[in-house]
């Protein structure tokens, strides 16, 4: 079904885009449609930062249906990484589960981006160094330059280390990929504030 839809779209746009069907490459991430539906629901909740506990449950259900579903593992890793703050005090070691899920995803598909972003964002809090965290995030961005969250998380590490101009550059790159990423814009405002650009920071906060 994915092949048919993708090829039909490109066929319809062939003349406008000036490309042929040989340029299309569609790879099914799972053969289990029920697992894929659960994954989409879980990812939607994660991106919106809504009902993270439900997002975690849905990712786990998707994995139960297809243990080789790498994107479900990386989604579980990302949701656990955020849950350490959003679900703080629930008695669950979200950091450990996050790193474990990221490793499972990379064991299936080492070319993914988000698992490296997760390991990079987690690094300072899991006994690793900031520099190792930035190395992980470098790899995440290299694997997928459109991973807005990877740009955000590397920007956060630079901000925490005091490298405000590097933080600003990464956070602006995040917003170039996803202009509606309000969490990114909030951290960009803070980086500008820390760099002494108060009016720029206040302008961003007013937009938010």
N, C-alpha and C positions, 0 to 999 in steps of 0.2 A: 504493500500500500504506500509506504514512504517513497519507494522508487517511482511508482506511477505518478504520485502527486508532484514530486520534484521535477521529474522529466516533463510532465505536462506543463508546468509553469514555465520552464525554460524554453520549451517548444513554442509557447505562446509569445515569449519575449525574444525569441531568437533574432529577429530582424532588428529590433530596437537595441539590444545589447551587443549584437555582433559576435555572439558566441554560439557554439554548438553543443549538442548533448554530451559530447565527449568531455566537456568541462565539468559535468556534474558527477559528484561522488557522494552517494548516500550510504551510510553504514548504520544498520539497525543496532541500537545500543542494548536491546534485549529482544528476545523472541516471545516473551511473555507479555501480552497486552495488559493483563491485569496488573502486573508489576509496574508497567510503564504508567498506567493511570494513577496508581498509588504514588509513584515517584513525582508525577506532575503536581498532584495535590500537595505533597509534602514540600516540594520546592517552592510552590506559591506561598505557603505559610511561612517558610524560612525567609524568602525575599522580603515579605511584608513585615517580618518580625512579629507575627501573630501566632498565638497558640503554639509556641515552640515545642511544648511537650507532645502535642498532637503531631507536629511535624516529625519529631523523632520517632514516634510510634509508626507513622506511615512509611518512613524510610525503612524501618526495621521490617515491616510487613513486606515491602517490595523485595528486600534482600532475602527474606524467607522463601519467597516465590522463585527468585532467581539469584542464587548466591554468587554468580559470576557477573552480576549487573554492576559494573564499575562505577557508573554515574550515581547509582543509589548509595554506594559506599562513600563516595566523595561528598554527596549531599548530607549523609549522616555525620561525616567528619566535620563539615562546616557548621551544621546545626548544633552539634555538641560544643564546638569551639565558642559559638555565640552564647550558648546556654549557660556556660560557666558564669556569665555576668547576668543574663536575663532571668535565669532560674536559680540564682544564688541562694544557698541555704536549703536546697532540696535533698541534701545528703548523698548526691551522686557525684562521682569523680569524673566530671565531663571532660576535663583535659586529657586524662588517660584514655578515655573512650574515643575522644576526637583523634588523637594520634594513632590509635590502633586502627580505626576505620580508614584514616588516610593511608596507612601502610597497606591495608587490604586492597584499597582502590589501585594503588600504584603497582601492587603485585600482579593485578589483572591487566592494567594499562599504564605503563610507565610514561606515556606521552601526555597524560592529563595535566591540567594546570591547577585546579582547585586544591588537590591534596597537598601540593607543594606550598600553596598559599596558606593552607591551614597549619602545616608544620612550621612555616615561617612565623605566622602570627602567634603560635603557641610557644615557640622556642624560648623566649626569655622566662617563661613561667613553668617550664618543664626541665629546668636544670641545664639548658643550653644557652649559648651566648647570643647577644643581639646581632653580632656579625654573622653567626650561623643562620639566624632568622632571616636576615637580609639576603643571604645567599639562596635560601629556599625560595624567597619571594622573587628574586631575580629569575630563577628557573621558571617559576609560575608565569611570570610576565613574558618570558621568552617563549614558553609553550603556547601561550594565548594572550597576545597583547590587548585583546578586548575583554579580559577578565577584570572588570571594574573593581571587584572586591580585592584582588591582589594589589592593584594600585593603591587602594585605600589603606590596606593593612601595612604595606611598606611605608606609606606616608606616615602612618601612626608611629611606626618604630622610629623613623627619622625625627618626628616631632618629640617623642619621648627622650631621644638622645640629645635634643637641642639643635639639630640641623634643620633650622626652619625653612631655609630656601629650598633644600632638597624635599622637605615635606610638602611645601607649597607646590613644587613641580609635579610631584606624584599625585597630589590631591586634585590638581587641575587636570592631569591626565585622566584620572578617574571620572571627572565630570565631563570630559570630552567624550568618553565612551558612553556614559549614562548621565545626561544633564539633570535627570530627576532624582539622583541619588542624594537625598537630603542629609543623610548621616555624613556623607563625604563633605558636603558643603559646610556643615556645622564644624567639622574638624578643620576645614580650610580657613574658616573664620577665626578659629582659635589660633592657628599657626600664624596668620597675619597679625592677630592681636599680640602674640608673643614676640613677633618681630618688630613691634612698635607701630604697625600700620593700623591705627585705631579706626580711622574713617572707613578703610576698606573692609575691616572686620565687621563694623556695624552695618555697612551696606549689605553684606552677605547675610547677616542675621535678620535684617529686615526682609530680605527675599524669602528666607525660610519661614 
